Amino acid sequence: MAKSDAHAAKCSKLGVSFGETYPDDLAEYRAASEQYNANEEEIARLEAELAEMPEEAATDPVPAEEEM
């Protein structure tokens, strides 16, 4: 990402299109952004699920397979 950030800053300074100048960097940025957004949605879903659990269920560890 640091390379893409440097390229974006350079393009901004020169007034050229980042996407046209560095299409691979733009594709990587978009993929990373989509993954980040998906992760944020999953975190929100899990937090909502946790909030709906009774307090003791939310704090009890999951039993190991051998204990089951």
CHARMM internal coordinates of N, CA and C (Angstrom, degrees):
IC EDIT
DIST 1 N 1 CA 1.4442
DIST 1 CA 1 C 1.5250
ANGL 1 N 1 CA 1 C 111.45
DIST 1 C 2 N 1.3090
ANGL 1 CA 1 C 2 N 117.79
DIHE 1 N 1 CA 1 C 2 N -31.52
DIST 2 N 2 CA 1.4738
ANGL 1 C 2 N 2 CA 120.09
DIHE 1 CA 1 C 2 N 2 CA -178.51
DIST 2 CA 2 C 1.5252
ANGL 2 N 2 CA 2 C 110.18
DIHE 1 C 2 N 2 CA 2 C -61.07
DIST 2 C 3 N 1.3413
ANGL 2 CA 2 C 3 N 115.97
DIHE 2 N 2 CA 2 C 3 N -38.89
DIST 3 N 3 CA 1.4622
ANGL 2 C 3 N 3 CA 119.69
DIHE 2 CA 2 C 3 N 3 CA 178.78
DIST 3 CA 3 C 1.5226
ANGL 3 N 3 CA 3 C 110.32
DIHE 2 C 3 N 3 CA 3 C -63.62
DIST 3 C 4 N 1.3367
ANGL 3 CA 3 C 4 N 116.52
DIHE 3 N 3 CA 3 C 4 N -44.17
DIST 4 N 4 CA 1.4584
ANGL 3 C 4 N 4 CA 120.62
DIHE 3 CA 3 C 4 N 4 CA 179.05
DIST 4 CA 4 C 1.5234
ANGL 4 N 4 CA 4 C 111.34
DIHE 3 C 4 N 4 CA 4 C -63.70
DIST 4 C 5 N 1.3267
ANGL 4 CA 4 C 5 N 116.30
DIHE 4 N 4 CA 4 C 5 N -39.65
DIST 5 N 5 CA 1.4655
ANGL 4 C 5 N 5 CA 119.98
DIHE 4 CA 4 C 5 N 5 CA 177.91
DIST 5 CA 5 C 1.5201
ANGL 5 N 5 CA 5 C 110.83
DIHE 4 C 5 N 5 CA 5 C -61.85
DIST 5 C 6 N 1.3299
ANGL 5 CA 5 C 6 N 116.76
DIHE 5 N 5 CA 5 C 6 N -42.29
DIST 6 N 6 CA 1.4678
ANGL 5 C 6 N 6 CA 120.90
DIHE 5 CA 5 C 6 N 6 CA 178.93
DIST 6 CA 6 C 1.5294
ANGL 6 N 6 CA 6 C 110.16
DIHE 5 C 6 N 6 CA 6 C -64.90
DIST 6 C 7 N 1.3350
ANGL 6 CA 6 C 7 N 116.36
DIHE 6 N 6 CA 6 C 7 N -41.27
DIST 7 N 7 CA 1.4633
ANGL 6 C 7 N 7 CA 120.09
DIHE 6 CA 6 C 7 N 7 CA 178.63
DIST 7 CA 7 C 1.5283
ANGL 7 N 7 CA 7 C 110.92
DIHE 6 C 7 N 7 CA 7 C -65.09
DIST 7 C 8 N 1.3191
ANGL 7 CA 7 C 8 N 116.74
DIHE 7 N 7 CA 7 C 8 N -40.99
DIST 8 N 8 CA 1.4713
ANGL 7 C 8 N 8 CA 120.78
DIHE 7 CA 7 C 8 N 8 CA 179.75
DIST 8 CA 8 C 1.5271
ANGL 8 N 8 CA 8 C 110.45
DIHE 7 C 8 N 8 CA 8 C -64.52
DIST 8 C 9 N 1.3197
ANGL 8 CA 8 C 9 N 116.85
DIHE 8 N 8 CA 8 C 9 N -41.70
DIST 9 N 9 CA 1.4638
ANGL 8 C 9 N 9 CA 120.71
DIHE 8 CA 8 C 9 N 9 CA 178.52
DIST 9 CA 9 C 1.5271
ANGL 9 N 9 CA 9 C 110.33
DIHE 8 C 9 N 9 CA 9 C -63.69
DIST 9 C 10 N 1.3237
ANGL 9 CA 9 C 10 N 116.15
DIHE 9 N 9 CA 9 C 10 N -41.79
DIST 10 N 10 CA 1.4673
ANGL 9 C 10 N 10 CA 120.86
DIHE 9 CA 9 C 10 N 10 CA 179.44
DIST 10 CA 10 C 1.5339
ANGL 10 N 10 CA 10 C 109.99
DIHE 9 C 10 N 10 CA 10 C -62.68
DIST 10 C 11 N 1.3251
ANGL 10 CA 10 C 11 N 116.89
DIHE 10 N 10 CA 10 C 11 N -45.77
DIST 11 N 11 CA 1.4675
ANGL 10 C 11 N 11 CA 120.93
DIHE 10 CA 10 C 11 N 11 CA -179.82
DIST 11 CA 11 C 1.5199
ANGL 11 N 11 CA 11 C 110.76
DIHE 10 C 11 N 11 CA 11 C -63.04
DIST 11 C 12 N 1.3252
ANGL 11 CA 11 C 12 N 116.33
DIHE 11 N 11 CA 11 C 12 N -42.11
DIST 12 N 12 CA 1.4564
ANGL 11 C 12 N 12 CA 120.45
DIHE 11 CA 11 C 12 N 12 CA 179.39
DIST 12 CA 12 C 1.5218
ANGL 12 N 12 CA 12 C 110.50
DIHE 11 C 12 N 12 CA 12 C -62.18
DIST 12 C 13 N 1.3031
ANGL 12 CA 12 C 13 N 116.15
DIHE 12 N 12 CA 12 C 13 N -43.35
DIST 13 N 13 CA 1.4683
ANGL 12 C 13 N 13 CA 121.29
DIHE 12 CA 12 C 13 N 13 CA -179.48
DIST 13 CA 13 C 1.5265
ANGL 13 N 13 CA 13 C 111.15
DIHE 12 C 13 N 13 CA 13 C -64.24
DIST 13 C 14 N 1.3321
ANGL 13 CA 13 C 14 N 115.78
DIHE 13 N 13 CA 13 C 14 N -39.06
DIST 14 N 14 CA 1.4656
ANGL 13 C 14 N 14 CA 120.43
DIHE 13 CA 13 C 14 N 14 CA -177.88
DIST 14 CA 14 C 1.5300
ANGL 14 N 14 CA 14 C 112.87
DIHE 13 C 14 N 14 CA 14 C -87.43
DIST 14 C 15 N 1.3160
ANGL 14 CA 14 C 15 N 117.01
DIHE 14 N 14 CA 14 C 15 N -10.07
DIST 15 N 15 CA 1.4555
ANGL 14 C 15 N 15 CA 120.78
DIHE 14 CA 14 C 15 N 15 CA -179.93
DIST 15 CA 15 C 1.5175
ANGL 15 N 15 CA 15 C 113.81
DIHE 14 C 15 N 15 CA 15 C 72.96
DIST 15 C 16 N 1.3336
ANGL 15 CA 15 C 16 N 116.48
DIHE 15 N 15 CA 15 C 16 N 30.98
DIST 16 N 16 CA 1.4694
ANGL 15 C 16 N 16 CA 120.51
DIHE 15 CA 15 C 16 N 16 CA 177.98
DIST 16 CA 16 C 1.5221
ANGL 16 N 16 CA 16 C 109.51
DIHE 15 C 16 N 16 CA 16 C -111.39
DIST 16 C 17 N 1.3154
ANGL 16 CA 16 C 17 N 116.03
DIHE 16 N 16 CA 16 C 17 N 161.54
DIST 17 N 17 CA 1.4578
ANGL 16 C 17 N 17 CA 122.33
DIHE 16 CA 16 C 17 N 17 CA -178.21
DIST 17 CA 17 C 1.5305
ANGL 17 N 17 CA 17 C 110.81
DIHE 16 C 17 N 17 CA 17 C -74.64
DIST 17 C 18 N 1.3207
ANGL 17 CA 17 C 18 N 115.99
DIHE 17 N 17 CA 17 C 18 N 123.14
DIST 18 N 18 CA 1.4621
ANGL 17 C 18 N 18 CA 121.25
DIHE 17 CA 17 C 18 N 18 CA 176.97
DIST 18 CA 18 C 1.5235
ANGL 18 N 18 CA 18 C 110.44
DIHE 17 C 18 N 18 CA 18 C -62.53
DIST 18 C 19 N 1.3438
ANGL 18 CA 18 C 19 N 116.50
DIHE 18 N 18 CA 18 C 19 N -45.78
DIST 19 N 19 CA 1.4630
ANGL 18 C 19 N 19 CA 121.01
DIHE 18 CA 18 C 19 N 19 CA -177.66
DIST 19 CA 19 C 1.5150
ANGL 19 N 19 CA 19 C 113.65
DIHE 18 C 19 N 19 CA 19 C -63.52
DIST 19 C 20 N 1.3186
ANGL 19 CA 19 C 20 N 116.46
DIHE 19 N 19 CA 19 C 20 N -36.07
DIST 20 N 20 CA 1.4652
ANGL 19 C 20 N 20 CA 119.63
DIHE 19 CA 19 C 20 N 20 CA 178.89
DIST 20 CA 20 C 1.5286
ANGL 20 N 20 CA 20 C 111.46
DIHE 19 C 20 N 20 CA 20 C -78.22
DIST 20 C 21 N 1.3190
ANGL 20 CA 20 C 21 N 117.01
DIHE 20 N 20 CA 20 C 21 N -34.10
DIST 21 N 21 CA 1.4564
ANGL 20 C 21 N 21 CA 120.99
DIHE 20 CA 20 C 21 N 21 CA -177.68
DIST 21 CA 21 C 1.5278
ANGL 21 N 21 CA 21 C 111.88
DIHE 20 C 21 N 21 CA 21 C -79.61
DIST 21 C 22 N 1.3212
ANGL 21 CA 21 C 22 N 116.60
DIHE 21 N 21 CA 21 C 22 N -38.36
DIST 22 N 22 CA 1.4709
ANGL 21 C 22 N 22 CA 122.02
DIHE 21 CA 21 C 22 N 22 CA -177.64
DIST 22 CA 22 C 1.5285
ANGL 22 N 22 CA 22 C 110.07
DIHE 21 C 22 N 22 CA 22 C -131.63
DIST 22 C 23 N 1.3267
ANGL 22 CA 22 C 23 N 118.00
DIHE 22 N 22 CA 22 C 23 N 70.31
DIST 23 N 23 CA 1.4723
ANGL 22 C 23 N 23 CA 120.05
DIHE 22 CA 22 C 23 N 23 CA -176.53
DIST 23 CA 23 C 1.5319
ANGL 23 N 23 CA 23 C 113.44
DIHE 22 C 23 N 23 CA 23 C -62.92
DIST 23 C 24 N 1.3244
ANGL 23 CA 23 C 24 N 117.69
DIHE 23 N 23 CA 23 C 24 N -33.93
DIST 24 N 24 CA 1.4705
ANGL 23 C 24 N 24 CA 119.61
DIHE 23 CA 23 C 24 N 24 CA 178.65
DIST 24 CA 24 C 1.5248
ANGL 24 N 24 CA 24 C 111.28
DIHE 23 C 24 N 24 CA 24 C -67.68
DIST 24 C 25 N 1.3226
ANGL 24 CA 24 C 25 N 116.08
DIHE 24 N 24 CA 24 C 25 N -40.59
DIST 25 N 25 CA 1.4640
ANGL 24 C 25 N 25 CA 119.74
DIHE 24 CA 24 C 25 N 25 CA 177.47
DIST 25 CA 25 C 1.5254
ANGL 25 N 25 CA 25 C 110.59
DIHE 24 C 25 N 25 CA 25 C -63.38
DIST 25 C 26 N 1.3249
ANGL 25 CA 25 C 26 N 116.75
DIHE 25 N 25 CA 25 C 26 N -40.35
DIST 26 N 26 CA 1.4607
ANGL 25 C 26 N 26 CA 120.48
DIHE 25 CA 25 C 26 N 26 CA 179.19
DIST 26 CA 26 C 1.5267
ANGL 26 N 26 CA 26 C 110.40
DIHE 25 C 26 N 26 CA 26 C -63.81
DIST 26 C 27 N 1.3222
ANGL 26 CA 26 C 27 N 117.20
DIHE 26 N 26 CA 26 C 27 N -41.91
DIST 27 N 27 CA 1.4657
ANGL 26 C 27 N 27 CA 120.57
DIHE 26 CA 26 C 27 N 27 CA 178.82
DIST 27 CA 27 C 1.5279
ANGL 27 N 27 CA 27 C 110.77
DIHE 26 C 27 N 27 CA 27 C -63.51
DIST 27 C 28 N 1.3322
ANGL 27 CA 27 C 28 N 117.13
DIHE 27 N 27 CA 27 C 28 N -41.85
DIST 28 N 28 CA 1.4642
ANGL 27 C 28 N 28 CA 120.83
DIHE 27 CA 27 C 28 N 28 CA 177.52
DIST 28 CA 28 C 1.5206
ANGL 28 N 28 CA 28 C 110.67
DIHE 27 C 28 N 28 CA 28 C -64.06
DIST 28 C 29 N 1.3189
ANGL 28 CA 28 C 29 N 116.84
DIHE 28 N 28 CA 28 C 29 N -41.75
DIST 29 N 29 CA 1.4636
ANGL 28 C 29 N 29 CA 121.19
DIHE 28 CA 28 C 29 N 29 CA 178.78
DIST 29 CA 29 C 1.5270
ANGL 29 N 29 CA 29 C 110.60
DIHE 28 C 29 N 29 CA 29 C -61.54
DIST 29 C 30 N 1.3178
ANGL 29 CA 29 C 30 N 116.53
DIHE 29 N 29 CA 29 C 30 N -45.98
DIST 30 N 30 CA 1.4691
ANGL 29 C 30 N 30 CA 119.91
DIHE 29 CA 29 C 30 N 30 CA -179.14
DIST 30 CA 30 C 1.5219
ANGL 30 N 30 CA 30 C 111.51
DIHE 29 C 30 N 30 CA 30 C -63.59
DIST 30 C 31 N 1.3387
ANGL 30 CA 30 C 31 N 116.67
DIHE 30 N 30 CA 30 C 31 N -40.99
DIST 31 N 31 CA 1.4684
ANGL 30 C 31 N 31 CA 120.40
DIHE 30 CA 30 C 31 N 31 CA 178.99
DIST 31 CA 31 C 1.5321
ANGL 31 N 31 CA 31 C 110.21
DIHE 30 C 31 N 31 CA 31 C -64.38
DIST 31 C 32 N 1.3251
ANGL 31 CA 31 C 32 N 116.49
DIHE 31 N 31 CA 31 C 32 N -43.13
DIST 32 N 32 CA 1.4645
ANGL 31 C 32 N 32 CA 120.17
DIHE 31 CA 31 C 32 N 32 CA 179.09
DIST 32 CA 32 C 1.5237
ANGL 32 N 32 CA 32 C 110.66
DIHE 31 C 32 N 32 CA 32 C -65.14
DIST 32 C 33 N 1.3109
ANGL 32 CA 32 C 33 N 116.93
DIHE 32 N 32 CA 32 C 33 N -38.76
DIST 33 N 33 CA 1.4638
ANGL 32 C 33 N 33 CA 121.15
DIHE 32 CA 32 C 33 N 33 CA 179.37
DIST 33 CA 33 C 1.5289
ANGL 33 N 33 CA 33 C 110.71
DIHE 32 C 33 N 33 CA 33 C -65.42
DIST 33 C 34 N 1.3126
ANGL 33 CA 33 C 34 N 117.08
DIHE 33 N 33 CA 33 C 34 N -42.21
DIST 34 N 34 CA 1.4656
ANGL 33 C 34 N 34 CA 120.81
DIHE 33 CA 33 C 34 N 34 CA 178.15
DIST 34 CA 34 C 1.5227
ANGL 34 N 34 CA 34 C 110.81
DIHE 33 C 34 N 34 CA 34 C -63.53
DIST 34 C 35 N 1.3414
ANGL 34 CA 34 C 35 N 116.82
DIHE 34 N 34 CA 34 C 35 N -41.19
DIST 35 N 35 CA 1.4575
ANGL 34 C 35 N 35 CA 120.71
DIHE 34 CA 34 C 35 N 35 CA 178.97
DIST 35 CA 35 C 1.5259
ANGL 35 N 35 CA 35 C 110.47
DIHE 34 C 35 N 35 CA 35 C -65.53
DIST 35 C 36 N 1.3212
ANGL 35 CA 35 C 36 N 116.73
DIHE 35 N 35 CA 35 C 36 N -41.92
DIST 36 N 36 CA 1.4651
ANGL 35 C 36 N 36 CA 121.24
DIHE 35 CA 35 C 36 N 36 CA 178.05
DIST 36 CA 36 C 1.5316
ANGL 36 N 36 CA 36 C 109.90
DIHE 35 C 36 N 36 CA 36 C -60.05
DIST 36 C 37 N 1.3255
ANGL 36 CA 36 C 37 N 116.99
DIHE 36 N 36 CA 36 C 37 N -46.93
DIST 37 N 37 CA 1.4640
ANGL 36 C 37 N 37 CA 120.77
DIHE 36 CA 36 C 37 N 37 CA -179.76
DIST 37 CA 37 C 1.5243
ANGL 37 N 37 CA 37 C 111.51
DIHE 36 C 37 N 37 CA 37 C -62.56
DIST 37 C 38 N 1.3276
ANGL 37 CA 37 C 38 N 116.83
DIHE 37 N 37 CA 37 C 38 N -40.68
DIST 38 N 38 CA 1.4644
ANGL 37 C 38 N 38 CA 120.77
DIHE 37 CA 37 C 38 N 38 CA 177.76
DIST 38 CA 38 C 1.5320
ANGL 38 N 38 CA 38 C 110.12
DIHE 37 C 38 N 38 CA 38 C -63.50
DIST 38 C 39 N 1.3195
ANGL 38 CA 38 C 39 N 116.87
DIHE 38 N 38 CA 38 C 39 N -40.69
DIST 39 N 39 CA 1.4613
ANGL 38 C 39 N 39 CA 120.57
DIHE 38 CA 38 C 39 N 39 CA 178.48
DIST 39 CA 39 C 1.5288
ANGL 39 N 39 CA 39 C 110.90
DIHE 38 C 39 N 39 CA 39 C -64.42
DIST 39 C 40 N 1.3263
ANGL 39 CA 39 C 40 N 116.95
DIHE 39 N 39 CA 39 C 40 N -42.05
DIST 40 N 40 CA 1.4640
ANGL 39 C 40 N 40 CA 120.90
DIHE 39 CA 39 C 40 N 40 CA 178.66
DIST 40 CA 40 C 1.5270
ANGL 40 N 40 CA 40 C 110.78
DIHE 39 C 40 N 40 CA 40 C -62.44
DIST 40 C 41 N 1.3235
ANGL 40 CA 40 C 41 N 117.41
DIHE 40 N 40 CA 40 C 41 N -40.53
DIST 41 N 41 CA 1.4641
ANGL 40 C 41 N 41 CA 121.13
DIHE 40 CA 40 C 41 N 41 CA 178.05
DIST 41 CA 41 C 1.5288
ANGL 41 N 41 CA 41 C 110.63
DIHE 40 C 41 N 41 CA 41 C -64.46
DIST 41 C 42 N 1.3269
ANGL 41 CA 41 C 42 N 116.95
DIHE 41 N 41 CA 41 C 42 N -40.82
DIST 42 N 42 CA 1.4644
ANGL 41 C 42 N 42 CA 120.94
DIHE 41 CA 41 C 42 N 42 CA 179.45
DIST 42 CA 42 C 1.5302
ANGL 42 N 42 CA 42 C 110.39
DIHE 41 C 42 N 42 CA 42 C -65.94
DIST 42 C 43 N 1.3215
ANGL 42 CA 42 C 43 N 117.23
DIHE 42 N 42 CA 42 C 43 N -40.87
DIST 43 N 43 CA 1.4597
ANGL 42 C 43 N 43 CA 120.71
DIHE 42 CA 42 C 43 N 43 CA 177.26
DIST 43 CA 43 C 1.5233
ANGL 43 N 43 CA 43 C 110.00
DIHE 42 C 43 N 43 CA 43 C -61.42
DIST 43 C 44 N 1.3127
ANGL 43 CA 43 C 44 N 117.51
DIHE 43 N 43 CA 43 C 44 N -45.31
DIST 44 N 44 CA 1.4704
ANGL 43 C 44 N 44 CA 121.27
DIHE 43 CA 43 C 44 N 44 CA 179.17
DIST 44 CA 44 C 1.5161
ANGL 44 N 44 CA 44 C 110.63
DIHE 43 C 44 N 44 CA 44 C -61.64
DIST 44 C 45 N 1.3279
ANGL 44 CA 44 C 45 N 117.56
DIHE 44 N 44 CA 44 C 45 N -41.60
DIST 45 N 45 CA 1.4675
ANGL 44 C 45 N 45 CA 121.30
DIHE 44 CA 44 C 45 N 45 CA 178.95
DIST 45 CA 45 C 1.5213
ANGL 45 N 45 CA 45 C 110.57
DIHE 44 C 45 N 45 CA 45 C -63.10
DIST 45 C 46 N 1.3322
ANGL 45 CA 45 C 46 N 116.41
DIHE 45 N 45 CA 45 C 46 N -44.87
DIST 46 N 46 CA 1.4630
ANGL 45 C 46 N 46 CA 120.08
DIHE 45 CA 45 C 46 N 46 CA -179.50
DIST 46 CA 46 C 1.5230
ANGL 46 N 46 CA 46 C 111.82
DIHE 45 C 46 N 46 CA 46 C -67.10
DIST 46 C 47 N 1.3375
ANGL 46 CA 46 C 47 N 117.17
DIHE 46 N 46 CA 46 C 47 N -38.32
DIST 47 N 47 CA 1.4627
ANGL 46 C 47 N 47 CA 120.23
DIHE 46 CA 46 C 47 N 47 CA 177.52
DIST 47 CA 47 C 1.5244
ANGL 47 N 47 CA 47 C 110.76
DIHE 46 C 47 N 47 CA 47 C -64.08
DIST 47 C 48 N 1.3261
ANGL 47 CA 47 C 48 N 117.53
DIHE 47 N 47 CA 47 C 48 N -40.21
DIST 48 N 48 CA 1.4615
ANGL 47 C 48 N 48 CA 120.96
DIHE 47 CA 47 C 48 N 48 CA 177.69
DIST 48 CA 48 C 1.5230
ANGL 48 N 48 CA 48 C 110.49
DIHE 47 C 48 N 48 CA 48 C -65.06
DIST 48 C 49 N 1.3202
ANGL 48 CA 48 C 49 N 116.41
DIHE 48 N 48 CA 48 C 49 N -41.54
DIST 49 N 49 CA 1.4646
ANGL 48 C 49 N 49 CA 121.22
DIHE 48 CA 48 C 49 N 49 CA 178.14
DIST 49 CA 49 C 1.5268
ANGL 49 N 49 CA 49 C 110.17
DIHE 48 C 49 N 49 CA 49 C -62.96
DIST 49 C 50 N 1.3147
ANGL 49 CA 49 C 50 N 116.52
DIHE 49 N 49 CA 49 C 50 N -42.60
DIST 50 N 50 CA 1.4585
ANGL 49 C 50 N 50 CA 121.04
DIHE 49 CA 49 C 50 N 50 CA 179.33
DIST 50 CA 50 C 1.5280
ANGL 50 N 50 CA 50 C 111.12
DIHE 49 C 50 N 50 CA 50 C -64.46
DIST 50 C 51 N 1.3180
ANGL 50 CA 50 C 51 N 116.76
DIHE 50 N 50 CA 50 C 51 N -39.85
DIST 51 N 51 CA 1.4587
ANGL 50 C 51 N 51 CA 121.23
DIHE 50 CA 50 C 51 N 51 CA -179.60
DIST 51 CA 51 C 1.5268
ANGL 51 N 51 CA 51 C 111.61
DIHE 50 C 51 N 51 CA 51 C -64.21
DIST 51 C 52 N 1.3113
ANGL 51 CA 51 C 52 N 117.61
DIHE 51 N 51 CA 51 C 52 N -27.56
DIST 52 N 52 CA 1.4684
ANGL 51 C 52 N 52 CA 121.84
DIHE 51 CA 51 C 52 N 52 CA -179.83
DIST 52 CA 52 C 1.5241
ANGL 52 N 52 CA 52 C 112.58
DIHE 51 C 52 N 52 CA 52 C -82.30
DIST 52 C 53 N 1.3213
ANGL 52 CA 52 C 53 N 118.11
DIHE 52 N 52 CA 52 C 53 N -14.24
DIST 53 N 53 CA 1.4665
ANGL 52 C 53 N 53 CA 121.47
DIHE 52 CA 52 C 53 N 53 CA -178.26
DIST 53 CA 53 C 1.5263
ANGL 53 N 53 CA 53 C 110.94
DIHE 52 C 53 N 53 CA 53 C -77.52
DIST 53 C 54 N 1.3183
ANGL 53 CA 53 C 54 N 115.97
DIHE 53 N 53 CA 53 C 54 N 148.45
DIST 54 N 54 CA 1.4618
ANGL 53 C 54 N 54 CA 118.25
DIHE 53 CA 53 C 54 N 54 CA 171.12
DIST 54 CA 54 C 1.5365
ANGL 54 N 54 CA 54 C 108.76
DIHE 53 C 54 N 54 CA 54 C -59.97
DIST 54 C 55 N 1.3118
ANGL 54 CA 54 C 55 N 116.46
DIHE 54 N 54 CA 54 C 55 N 149.46
DIST 55 N 55 CA 1.4669
ANGL 54 C 55 N 55 CA 120.32
DIHE 54 CA 54 C 55 N 55 CA -174.24
DIST 55 CA 55 C 1.5268
ANGL 55 N 55 CA 55 C 112.66
DIHE 54 C 55 N 55 CA 55 C -55.66
DIST 55 C 56 N 1.3348
ANGL 55 CA 55 C 56 N 118.11
DIHE 55 N 55 CA 55 C 56 N -43.74
DIST 56 N 56 CA 1.4718
ANGL 55 C 56 N 56 CA 119.40
DIHE 55 CA 55 C 56 N 56 CA -178.01
DIST 56 CA 56 C 1.5234
ANGL 56 N 56 CA 56 C 111.99
DIHE 55 C 56 N 56 CA 56 C -66.48
DIST 56 C 57 N 1.3213
ANGL 56 CA 56 C 57 N 117.99
DIHE 56 N 56 CA 56 C 57 N -33.87
DIST 57 N 57 CA 1.4659
ANGL 56 C 57 N 57 CA 120.42
DIHE 56 CA 56 C 57 N 57 CA 178.00
DIST 57 CA 57 C 1.5212
ANGL 57 N 57 CA 57 C 110.76
DIHE 56 C 57 N 57 CA 57 C -70.53
DIST 57 C 58 N 1.3090
ANGL 57 CA 57 C 58 N 117.07
DIHE 57 N 57 CA 57 C 58 N -32.24
DIST 58 N 58 CA 1.4555
ANGL 57 C 58 N 58 CA 120.86
DIHE 57 CA 57 C 58 N 58 CA -178.59
DIST 58 CA 58 C 1.5170
ANGL 58 N 58 CA 58 C 111.99
DIHE 57 C 58 N 58 CA 58 C -73.97
DIST 58 C 59 N 1.3406
ANGL 58 CA 58 C 59 N 117.97
DIHE 58 N 58 CA 58 C 59 N -21.88
DIST 59 N 59 CA 1.4666
ANGL 58 C 59 N 59 CA 119.95
DIHE 58 CA 58 C 59 N 59 CA -177.08
DIST 59 CA 59 C 1.5153
ANGL 59 N 59 CA 59 C 113.22
DIHE 58 C 59 N 59 CA 59 C -107.42
DIST 59 C 60 N 1.3460
ANGL 59 CA 59 C 60 N 118.05
DIHE 59 N 59 CA 59 C 60 N -16.69
DIST 60 N 60 CA 1.4687
ANGL 59 C 60 N 60 CA 120.38
DIHE 59 CA 59 C 60 N 60 CA 179.13
DIST 60 CA 60 C 1.5221
ANGL 60 N 60 CA 60 C 110.43
DIHE 59 C 60 N 60 CA 60 C -72.03
DIST 60 C 61 N 1.3344
ANGL 60 CA 60 C 61 N 117.02
DIHE 60 N 60 CA 60 C 61 N 136.17
DIST 61 N 61 CA 1.4633
ANGL 60 C 61 N 61 CA 118.46
DIHE 60 CA 60 C 61 N 61 CA 177.55
DIST 61 CA 61 C 1.5325
ANGL 61 N 61 CA 61 C 110.49
DIHE 60 C 61 N 61 CA 61 C -69.35
DIST 61 C 62 N 1.2822
ANGL 61 CA 61 C 62 N 115.42
DIHE 61 N 61 CA 61 C 62 N 154.25
DIST 62 N 62 CA 1.4615
ANGL 61 C 62 N 62 CA 121.29
DIHE 61 CA 61 C 62 N 62 CA 176.87
DIST 62 CA 62 C 1.5222
ANGL 62 N 62 CA 62 C 106.92
DIHE 61 C 62 N 62 CA 62 C -73.66
DIST 62 C 63 N 1.3345
ANGL 62 CA 62 C 63 N 118.30
DIHE 62 N 62 CA 62 C 63 N 129.82
DIST 63 N 63 CA 1.4757
ANGL 62 C 63 N 63 CA 119.43
DIHE 62 CA 62 C 63 N 63 CA -179.55
DIST 63 CA 63 C 1.5193
ANGL 63 N 63 CA 63 C 110.97
DIHE 62 C 63 N 63 CA 63 C -63.70
DIST 63 C 64 N 1.3172
ANGL 63 CA 63 C 64 N 115.67
DIHE 63 N 63 CA 63 C 64 N 143.09
DIST 64 N 64 CA 1.4574
ANGL 63 C 64 N 64 CA 121.34
DIHE 63 CA 63 C 64 N 64 CA 176.30
DIST 64 CA 64 C 1.5194
ANGL 64 N 64 CA 64 C 108.40
DIHE 63 C 64 N 64 CA 64 C -66.78
DIST 64 C 65 N 1.3257
ANGL 64 CA 64 C 65 N 116.29
DIHE 64 N 64 CA 64 C 65 N 154.79
DIST 65 N 65 CA 1.4703
ANGL 64 C 65 N 65 CA 120.83
DIHE 64 CA 64 C 65 N 65 CA -178.10
DIST 65 CA 65 C 1.5170
ANGL 65 N 65 CA 65 C 111.95
DIHE 64 C 65 N 65 CA 65 C -58.09
DIST 65 C 66 N 1.3257
ANGL 65 CA 65 C 66 N 117.82
DIHE 65 N 65 CA 65 C 66 N -36.27
DIST 66 N 66 CA 1.4520
ANGL 65 C 66 N 66 CA 120.46
DIHE 65 CA 65 C 66 N 66 CA -177.31
DIST 66 CA 66 C 1.5305
ANGL 66 N 66 CA 66 C 112.02
DIHE 65 C 66 N 66 CA 66 C -70.58
DIST 66 C 67 N 1.3468
ANGL 66 CA 66 C 67 N 117.34
DIHE 66 N 66 CA 66 C 67 N -22.22
DIST 67 N 67 CA 1.4605
ANGL 66 C 67 N 67 CA 120.59
DIHE 66 CA 66 C 67 N 67 CA 178.46
DIST 67 CA 67 C 1.5063
ANGL 67 N 67 CA 67 C 111.49
DIHE 66 C 67 N 67 CA 67 C -81.20
DIST 67 C 68 N 1.3040
ANGL 67 CA 67 C 68 N 118.83
DIHE 67 N 67 CA 67 C 68 N -16.86
DIST 68 N 68 CA 1.4662
ANGL 67 C 68 N 68 CA 122.90
DIHE 67 CA 67 C 68 N 68 CA -175.37
DIST 68 CA 68 C 1.4778
ANGL 68 N 68 CA 68 C 111.43
DIHE 67 C 68 N 68 CA 68 C -76.94
END
COOR INIT
IC SEED 1 N 1 CA 1 C
IC BUILD
